[in-house]
């Protein structure tokens, strides 16, 4: 496009965020929209699914993300109630703003809820991070991913296996465009601003001696219901983490859900150790600094699998499956499940210097959002993008290479 003004007939792109991982994905997209020529008008809608005011403010500040134009203020509830309430509050926003399309990211309830509203109102949907599959339908996120991808009109993928998944599900390849990973855009953009681990620990009141021994440490995050909602599952994980802390000191950023369950099941004593630093939820820049300096990360997070791969830090994923297989096949990620022996053995190998080094996957180069902006502008103004016009062997958007 050579025009310097966005076509008047096209409305803004409504960009939806709902939970913490969405913020990291939408920030580079909004920057790319503003930098595109002509600039792509965007309206940022926060559903309020993640409703911690302090953490919200910190994330927006850390990511240099503009505050939302609209906050639906939905808050916490059951999956059904939360999804329904997002739909109820989002529909009038669509009616009032007549968007050219609605862009959703990831796999949270807000992603599916806003997609369903658009499907009923014939508004095009763009899904960023499409095609990822864990093949575990007990995970609410998997259902959100499957349904969103069936409805979406334009699907941007982070890895090539996603395209295979979508083809298997009958999604027209002309709707799919491989652009890379916007999470890595955020990581690369913000890495120079990351806080040193020592500063983060000091702010949390952790004794400076904690990192005195060669400053070697591991980072732990746990939040998935399958891991933390039952005492029969949570207790053995905390026991093995305490054992692991004897091999390498652990910094544990405790999710509110996990903290609540630890207190409910009276497991607090398992975390009382001079080798375990328990922190509250951290801001993006604090967490980025902790990850970059870690010797190993133990987590059940999807996003951390990607970030550790980009940082070259060994990651042990405490799950039986992953929707991000490229982090295992090419990156630094190893699936260890909940097996204590597998966890301790993997930690031993890493401490001994045998952790996976991996490599950075294709198009995880900090330019994924640029590719999205270029393709989306072309798609909205012409009805079809280069990616759908050209059946190239690479099956990736040619823009921004």
C-alpha positions in Angstrom: 0.0 0.0 0.0 1.4 3.4 -0.9 -1.5 5.6 0.4 -0.6 7.7 3.4 -4.1 7.6 4.9 -6.2 4.6 6.1 -9.3 4.2 3.8 -12.2 6.1 5.3 -14.5 3.2 4.5 -12.6 0.9 6.8 -13.2 1.0 10.5 -10.6 0.5 13.2 -9.1 -2.9 14.1 -10.5 -3.8 17.5 -7.6 -5.5 19.5 -8.7 -7.6 22.4 -6.7 -8.4 25.6 -8.0 -10.3 28.6 -5.2 -11.9 30.6 -1.5 -11.4 31.3 -0.1 -13.3 28.3 -2.3 -11.3 25.9 -0.5 -8.0 26.9 2.9 -9.3 25.8 1.4 -10.3 22.4 -0.6 -7.2 21.7 2.1 -4.6 22.6 4.3 -5.2 19.5 1.2 -5.5 17.3 0.1 -2.0 18.3 3.6 -0.6 17.7 3.6 -2.2 14.3 0.2 -0.8 13.5 1.3 2.7 14.4 4.6 2.4 12.4 2.9 1.0 9.3 2.2 3.4 6.4 -0.5 4.2 6.4 -1.0 3.7 10.1 -3.6 1.1 10.9 -6.2 2.6 13.4 -6.7 0.4 16.4 -9.0 0.3 19.4 -7.7 -1.6 22.4 -10.3 -3.4 24.4 -9.5 -5.0 27.8 -12.1 -7.4 28.9 -11.0 -7.3 32.5 -10.5 -11.1 32.6 -7.2 -10.4 34.4 -8.5 -7.8 37.0 -5.6 -7.2 39.4 -5.3 -3.4 39.1 -1.7 -3.2 40.4 -0.4 -6.0 38.1 -2.4 -4.5 35.1 -0.8 -1.1 35.7 2.7 -2.6 35.9 2.3 -4.7 32.8 1.1 -1.8 30.7 3.9 0.4 32.0 6.6 -2.4 31.5 5.5 -3.1 28.0 5.0 0.5 27.0 1.5 -0.4 26.1 -1.1 2.3 25.9 -3.9 2.0 28.4 -7.1 0.4 27.0 -9.6 2.6 25.2 -12.3 0.4 26.7 -12.2 -1.8 29.8 -15.2 -4.2 30.1 -14.4 -5.0 33.7 -15.6 -8.6 33.6 -13.5 -10.0 36.4 -13.3 -13.6 37.7 -16.0 -16.2 37.4 -16.5 -19.8 36.1 -15.5 -20.4 32.5 -19.1 -20.3 31.4 -20.1 -17.2 33.3 -16.9 -15.3 32.3 -17.3 -16.2 28.6 -20.9 -15.2 28.6 -20.3 -11.9 30.4 -17.5 -11.0 28.0 -19.8 -11.7 25.1 -22.6 -9.6 26.6 -20.4 -6.6 27.2 -18.4 -6.9 24.0 -21.3 -6.9 21.6 -22.2 -3.2 22.1 -18.6 -2.2 21.5 -18.7 -3.9 18.1 -22.0 -2.3 17.3 -20.8 1.2 18.3 -17.4 1.1 16.5 -18.1 -0.8 13.3 -14.6 -2.4 13.1 -12.9 -3.6 9.9 -12.1 -6.7 11.9 -11.5 -7.9 15.5 -8.0 -9.2 16.4 -7.7 -11.7 19.2 -4.6 -13.3 20.5 -3.8 -16.6 22.3 -6.3 -18.9 23.9 -7.9 -17.4 27.0 -11.7 -17.2 27.5 -11.8 -13.6 26.2 -10.3 -14.8 22.9 -13.2 -17.2 22.3 -15.9 -15.0 23.7 -15.1 -12.1 21.4 -14.7 -14.4 18.4 -18.2 -15.8 19.0 -19.7 -12.3 19.1 -18.1 -11.5 15.8 -19.3 -14.8 14.2 -22.9 -13.8 15.1 -22.4 -10.3 13.6 -20.5 -11.2 10.5 -17.4 -9.2 11.6 -14.1 -10.7 10.4 -11.9 -12.2 13.0 -8.1 -12.3 13.0 -6.4 -14.8 15.3 -2.8 -14.3 16.3 -1.0 -17.5 17.5 -3.4 -19.8 15.6 -3.0 -23.6 15.2 -1.2 -24.5 18.4 -2.5 -27.8 19.8 -1.8 -29.8 22.9 -4.3 -32.5 21.8 -5.6 -32.5 25.4 -9.3 -31.5 25.4 -9.4 -31.4 29.2 -7.6 -28.1 29.0 -10.0 -25.2 28.6 -7.4 -23.4 26.5 -7.4 -26.2 23.9 -11.2 -25.8 23.4 -10.7 -22.0 23.0 -8.0 -22.6 20.4 -10.0 -25.1 18.4 -13.2 -23.1 18.2 -11.5 -19.8 17.6 -9.5 -21.2 14.6 -12.6 -22.6 13.0 -14.3 -19.2 13.1 -11.3 -16.9 12.3 -11.0 -15.4 8.8 -7.3 -14.8 9.0 -4.9 -17.0 11.1 -1.4 -16.0 11.9 0.9 -18.9 13.1 4.1 -19.0 15.2 5.5 -22.3 14.0 5.0 -24.5 10.9 3.4 -27.4 12.8 0.5 -25.1 13.4 -0.3 -25.1 9.7 -0.4 -28.9 9.7 -2.8 -28.9 12.6 -5.1 -26.4 10.9 -5.0 -28.4 7.6 -6.0 -31.5 9.5 -9.0 -29.7 10.9 -10.2 -28.5 7.5 -9.0 -24.9 7.6 -8.4 -23.5 4.2 -4.7 -22.8 3.8 -5.5 -19.5 2.1 -6.7 -18.2 5.5 -3.4 -19.1 7.2 -0.2 -17.1 7.2 3.1 -18.0 9.0 4.6 -14.8 10.5 6.6 -15.9 13.6 6.1 -15.2 17.3 5.0 -11.9 18.7 5.9 -13.0 22.2 9.5 -13.0 21.1 9.0 -9.5 19.6 8.2 -8.3 23.1 11.1 -10.2 24.7 13.7 -8.8 22.2 12.3 -5.3 22.4 12.3 -5.3 26.2 15.4 -7.3 27.1 17.6 -4.2 27.5 15.1 -2.9 30.1 14.9 -6.1 32.2 15.7 -5.7 35.9 18.7 -7.5 37.3 17.7 -10.6 39.4 19.5 -9.2 42.4 17.4 -6.1 42.3 14.2 -8.1 42.1 15.1 -10.3 45.0 16.2 -7.4 47.1 12.8 -5.6 46.4 11.1 -8.8 47.6 13.1 -8.8 50.8 15.3 -11.8 49.9 18.6 -11.9 51.6 21.5 -11.0 49.3 23.3 -14.2 50.3 20.7 -16.2 48.4 22.6 -15.6 45.2 26.1 -15.5 46.7 27.2 -18.9 45.4 28.1 -18.1 41.7 24.6 -16.6 41.3 23.3 -19.9 40.0 19.5 -20.3 40.5 16.4 -21.8 39.0 13.0 -20.1 38.4 9.7 -21.9 39.2 6.2 -21.0 38.2 3.1 -23.2 38.7 -0.5 -22.2 38.0 -2.4 -24.8 35.9 -5.4 -26.3 37.7 -4.2 -29.9 36.9 -1.0 -29.2 38.9 -2.2 -27.0 41.8 -5.9 -27.6 42.4 -5.6 -31.0 44.1 -3.5 -31.7 47.2 -2.7 -35.2 45.8 -0.9 -33.4 42.9 0.4 -30.3 44.5 2.0 -31.8 47.5 4.4 -34.2 45.5 5.4 -31.3 43.3 6.3 -29.1 46.2 8.2 -32.0 47.8 10.3 -32.6 44.6 10.9 -28.8 44.2 12.2 -28.7 47.8 14.5 -31.6 46.9 15.6 -29.8 43.7 16.4 -26.7 45.8 19.2 -28.7 47.4 20.9 -28.9 44.1 20.2 -25.4 42.9 18.5 -22.5 44.7 15.0 -21.8 43.5 13.2 -18.5 42.9 9.4 -19.2 42.9 7.1 -16.5 41.6 3.9 -17.7 43.3 0.7 -17.4 41.3 -2.3 -16.3 43.4 -4.2 -19.5 42.6 -1.2 -21.6 43.7 -0.6 -19.5 46.9 -4.3 -19.9 47.8 -4.2 -23.7 47.4 -0.9 -24.0 49.3 -2.6 -22.2 52.2 -5.8 -24.2 51.8 -4.0 -27.5 51.9 -1.6 -26.4 54.7 1.5 -27.0 52.6 3.3 -23.8 53.6 6.1 -25.6 55.4 7.3 -27.2 52.2 8.4 -23.8 50.9 10.2 -22.8 54.1 13.8 -23.1 53.1 16.9 -20.8 52.8 17.2 -22.4 49.3 13.8 -21.3 48.1 12.9 -17.6 47.6 9.1 -17.2 47.4 8.1 -14.1 45.5 4.7 -12.6 44.7 3.6 -12.3 41.1 6.2 -10.3 39.2 6.1 -7.6 36.6 7.2 -8.4 33.0 10.6 -6.7 33.3 11.3 -8.4 36.7 10.4 -11.8 35.3 12.4 -11.3 32.1 15.5 -10.5 34.1 15.0 -13.6 36.3 14.5 -15.8 33.3 17.5 -14.4 31.4 19.8 -15.1 34.4 18.5 -18.5 35.3 20.3 -21.8 34.9 17.0 -23.7 34.7 13.3 -22.9 34.6 10.7 -25.3 35.9 7.2 -24.3 34.9 3.8 -25.4 33.5 3.4 -22.1 31.5 3.1 -22.1 27.7 4.7 -18.7 27.3 7.7 -19.5 29.4 8.5 -22.4 27.1 8.8 -19.9 24.2 10.7 -17.3 26.2 13.3 -19.7 27.5 13.9 -21.1 24.0 14.5 -17.6 22.8 16.8 -16.9 25.7 18.7 -20.2 25.5 17.8 -21.2 29.0 16.9 -24.9 29.7 13.2 -25.3 30.6 11.6 -28.3 32.3 7.9 -28.3 31.6 5.8 -29.9 34.3 3.1 -31.2 31.9 2.5 -34.3 29.9 2.0 -32.4 26.7 2.7 -29.0 25.0 0.9 -27.0 22.4 4.3 -25.6 21.5 6.2 -28.6 20.2 8.9 -26.5 18.4 10.2 -25.6 21.9 11.0 -29.3 22.4 12.1 -30.1 18.9 14.3 -27.1 18.3 14.4 -25.2 21.6 15.5 -25.7 25.1 12.3 -27.3 26.5 11.9 -30.8 27.9 8.6 -32.3 29.0 9.1 -33.9 32.4 5.5 -34.3 33.5 4.9 -34.7 37.2 7.3 -37.6 37.7 9.7 -36.7 40.6 12.4 -39.0 39.2 12.2 -37.4 35.7 12.3 -33.9 37.3 15.3 -34.6 39.5 17.2 -36.4 36.8 16.7 -33.5 34.4 17.9 -31.0 36.9 20.9 -33.1 37.7 21.9 -33.2 34.0 21.5 -29.4 33.7 23.5 -28.7 36.9 26.2 -30.9 35.5 26.3 -28.9 32.3 24.2 -31.1 30.1 21.1 -29.0 29.6 19.6 -28.4 26.1 21.0 -25.5 24.2 18.6 -25.6 21.3 18.3 -22.9 18.6 16.0 -20.0 18.0 13.1 -21.1 15.6 12.4 -19.6 12.2 10.9 -16.1 12.3 11.4 -15.7 16.0 13.4 -12.6 15.1 11.4 -9.7 16.6 9.6 -8.9 13.3 6.5 -11.0 13.6 4.2 -8.0 14.3 5.6 -6.1 11.3 4.6 -9.1 9.1 1.2 -9.1 10.7 0.7 -5.4 10.1 1.8 -5.5 6.4 -0.3 -8.6 5.6 -3.4 -7.4 7.5 -3.4 -4.0 5.8 -3.2 -5.7 2.4 -5.9 -8.2 3.3 -8.3 -5.6 4.6 -7.9 -3.2 1.7 -7.8 -5.7 -1.1 -9.7 -8.7 0.2 -6.8 -11.0 -0.2 -3.2 -10.9 0.9 0.0 -12.0 -0.9 0.1 -15.0 1.4 -3.2 -16.2 -0.1 -2.3 -15.2 -3.6 1.0 -17.0 -3.7 1.1 -20.8 -3.0 4.8 -20.5 -2.2 6.7 -23.5 -0.9 7.5 -21.6 2.3 3.8 -21.0 3.0 4.8 -17.9 4.9 3.9 -14.3 4.4 6.6 -12.8 2.2 6.3 -9.4 3.9 9.0 -8.3 6.2 11.5 -11.1 5.5 
